[in-house]
């Protein structure tokens, strides 16, 4: 009963002419609906009254739109549920492999707390003062150790350098490592090891700032050994190696007998990370630092160091027996916030 002048628009609907309405009345098309004698549906009203046509226009449009509307109502919840499930699955997978949707902070600009946390590790003149038995005070002059390429095993090439390094010989002596472990255990016996300092990837650890004797030793060791080592390893990338600063450091304890045995894959919030083995490798089975880029763990013995770009996906390979102690450090490049983030993003998927 409807004719469309313009099928693509609602304005193209042309109402029945008065002649057509008269034709329907003459042939009794309305009789089956008991409308023949109804005042509103009278012949005169159908020919002259516009509400009749408005009502039929509205009903027709509703009948045309209703199926589409109902289909949308039914399909939309299914689509939303599927989208949410896909997002949830993707989020879980990213958490499991350390690929978080939000970027990690890698400098003081991104992690304002680094501006304060770096301060205790900075070597000052008062840290170099040493009193003799006679009571005289002398100033110790730091002597930087020289490192060569032959001192490391280097892995994961990038441009003209490498992103993972392992020292071939110890950088800390046996006595230095033992003192650090003993102080950590002594302090932990009074305050307990912390287990929730690092958010989604916590370790059983103690902050180095809570180990006063270790801090005295480490400030000088950073300047004489660790920073020169990192400069030799990553100097190819660093715009100014003299700006290397330890922003966070801690002693980690892995214990196969009821303690933390491993650390899941993750990325660190810094430019360069290092860990130093503090006890002999034959004290435990397993262990080492696992890297996704290698699909293997890099193992070191007491006093040796593994250093790497903090952006690389890595984790603590599980131990099956014994105890494993390591010193971990997160190092930033002071004053190079934008460069730090660019470098991080360049190498994170290597």
N, C-alpha and C positions, 0 to 999 in steps of 0.2 A: 504493500500500500504506500510505500514511500519511494520517492524518486530523488536521485542525487545529481544535482547539477555539477558539484565539485566533490568527488568522493573523498578527497584528502582533508576536507574541513567540515566542521559541524554546521557552518553557515550555509552549506550547499543543500541542506534539506528543504525541499519544497512541500508545503502542506497540501493536503487534498483540496481540490477546488470545490466551490459550492455545487457545481454540476455533478462532481463525483459523489459528494455526500448525498445529494438528492437521489442519485442512482442507487446508492446502498440502501436508502430507506425504501425506495420503490420495490426493490427485490428482497426486502425482508432480512437483510444481513444482520440487523440488530435484534431480531425477534427472539432468537435463541437465548439472548442474555437478559430478557425481560426488561428491556429499556425502551420499548416502543412508546409507552405512555408516561415515562418519567419526564418531569418538567424540564430537567436540565438537558436530557438527550432528545428533546423535541426537535423536529425538523427545522423550526425557525431558529432555535438556539444554536444548533450545529452549523447553521449557515451564517449566523451573525455574532456569536459569542466566542472571543479569543481564548478564554481559560480552557476550553475543551482541547484546543490544539496545544496549548502550553503543557497541559497535563500529559497528553500523549507524547509530546516531545520529550518530556522529562522521563517518562516511563521507558521510552525506547532507548534513550541514552543510558539509563541505568542498566537495562538488560544487556546492552552492548558492552558496557564497561565492567559490569560485575564479574564475569569470568576472569578477566585479566587481573582485577583487583584481588580476587580470591586466590588466584594462582600465585600472585606476588606474596600474599600473606603466608601461604603455605611454604613457599620455597625460601623466603628470606631467612627464617630461623635456621633452616638446614645449612644454608650458605654461611651464615654467621658462625654457626657451631663448627663447621669444617674449617673456616678461617682461623678461629680461635685455637682449634686443635693443632692446626699446622704451625701456628705461632708458638704454641706451647712446646711441641716436639722440637722445633728449631731452637727454642731457648734452652731446652734441656741438653740438646746435643752440644750447643756452644758452651754451656757450663761445663760439660764433661771434658771437653778438649781445651778449655781455657780461652775460647774465642768469644769474649763477651761483647755484647752489642755496644756498650758504652766504652769509650777509650780510657785507658789508664793514664793517670798523671805521671809525667816523667821529668818534671822540673819544678822549680819553686813557683812558677806561674800557675801550674796546674795543681800542685800540692803545696799550698802555703805553709803547711807544717814543716816542710823541709828547711825553711829559713831559720827555724829554731833548732830542729833536730840535728843539723849539721854542725852547730857551734861547739858541742862538747868534743868533737873529734879534731878540731883545728889546733894545730901545734902553736903554742905561744912561748914567749921568752921565759916565762916563769916555769914552764914545763921542762926547760933545758937547764935549769939551775941545779947544780949538784954540790952538796957540802962534803968536804973532806973530813976525815977524823980529827984534824986539827982545827976545824971550825971555819975554814976558808971556803968561799963559794966560787965555783967555776961554772962557766957556760959551755955546755956541750954543743959542738958544731955537728949538725947532721951531715952524714956522708951518704950520698945517693949511690945505690948499687947500679951497675951498668948491666943491661940485658941485651942479648943478641938473639937473632932469629933461631939460632941453634939451641937456645935454652928452652924452646917450647915445641910441642907437637900442635900444629895448627890445622883446623878443620873448617869446613863450610866457607869456601872462597866467595868473596864479594868484591867486585872491582879488582883492585890490586892487593887487597888484604884478606883477612880471615875473621870470622865472627865467633869462633870457639878456639880456646887455647888451653893447653895443659902443660904445666911445668914439668920438666924432666927430672928435676932434683928439688928437694924441699926448700921452701922459702922461710919456714919457721923451723927452729931446732926442736929436737925431742923434748928438751927441758922446757922450752917456751910453750909447747903444746900441752905438756902435762900440767904446767902451772895454770893455764887457762881452764882446763877441764876440772882440776881440783877446786879452783875458786868458784866455778859455776855450780858444782855439786854442793859445795859448802853453803853458798847463798841459797840455793834451791831447798836445802834441808830446813831453812828457816822461813822462806817465803813461798816455796813451791814453784815449779816450772809454770810459765804462762802457756795457755792453750788457745787463746782467741784473739791474738793481736793483729792477725793479718786477714780479717774478713772471711772471704769465701775459701781461702787456702791457708788455714792456720797451721802453725807448727808448734811442737812442744819445745819452747825456747826460753831464753833469758836475754833481755836487752843488754848490750855491752855496757851501757851507761850505769847499770846496776852492779858492775864488776870493777871496782876502783883500781885494783892492781893491774887488771888487764887493760884498762883505759890508759894508764901511765905508759905501759909498754907499747900499746897500739898507736898512740899519737905519733911517736917517733918512727915506728915501723911503717906507718902509712907513707911518711915523707921519704924514708930511706929505701924502702923495698916495694911496697904495694903500688904507689903512684908511678914510680919509674917503670915497674913491670907493665902496668896498664898502658902507659905511654908508648912503650916499645911494641905492645901488641895491637893497640887500636889507634896509634898516632896517625895512621893513614887517613882516618876518618875525622878525628877530633880537630876542630878549628883552633883550639888553644888548650893543650893538655895541662897547662899550669892551673887551669880552673877546675880540675877534678876535685870533687868533694864527696866524702862519705856521708850520706844522708841518713842511713839506718844500718845498724849492725847488731847481730845477735848470735848466740851460741845455740845450736839445734841439737836435740837429743833424740835419736831413734832407738827404740827398745823392742826387740822381738818378743820379749816376755811380758806382754800386757800393755805395752806403751804404743806410741806411734811407730808404725813400720814403714810407711811410705808417704809421699806427697804427690797428689794428683797433678797432671799437666796443667801448667799455668804460664803466665807471663808476668814479669816484675815491672813495677812502676818506677823505672829509673833508666839511665842510659846504658850502664855497664853493671853487671853483677859478678861477684866472685864467691867461691866457697873454698875454705881451707880445711883439709882433713886434720883432725886433732888427735886421733888415736889410730893404731896400726890396723891395716886392712885385714889382718888375720884375727882380729877381735870379733869379726862378724862375717856372715855369708850374705852375698847379694850386695845391695847398695850401689852407690855411684849416682851420677846425674844423667838422667835419660833425656835425650833430645829428639824431638819429632823429626828434625832435619836429618838425623843420622839413623833413626829408628833403632837406637842402641844407647847403652849407658856408658858414660866416660868415668872410669874408676881411677882413683888416686890413693896414694899411701900417705901416712902421717907427714904433715908439713908441706905437702904438695898442694898446688892450687889449680882449680878449674875456673876460668873466667870466660865470659860470653856476653854478647849483646843481650840486654834485658828483654828485648822484644821477641826473642826466639822462644817458641813453645817448648817447655822443659818441665821436668818433675823429679822428685826424689825416688829413685828405684828402690823397691822394697827390700828389706833385709828379712832373712828367715831365721837367723840365730844371732845371738849376741847383742851388743850395743854399738852404735855409731855416733860419734860427735863431730860436728863441723862448725866452723865460723862462717857466717854468711854476711856479705856486705852489699848494699845498694848504693851505687855511685852515680852522681849527677854531674853536669857540667855547668858550673855557676855562671849565670849571665847569658846563657845561650838557650833560652827557652824555646824559641821558634825552631832553631836548628835541631834541638833534641827531639821535638815531635816529628819533624820531617824525617830524620834518620830512623826513628822508631818505626814509622810507617813504611819506609823503604824496605826494611829488612824483616819485618814481622812474619812474612809468609815464606821466607826462604828455608 
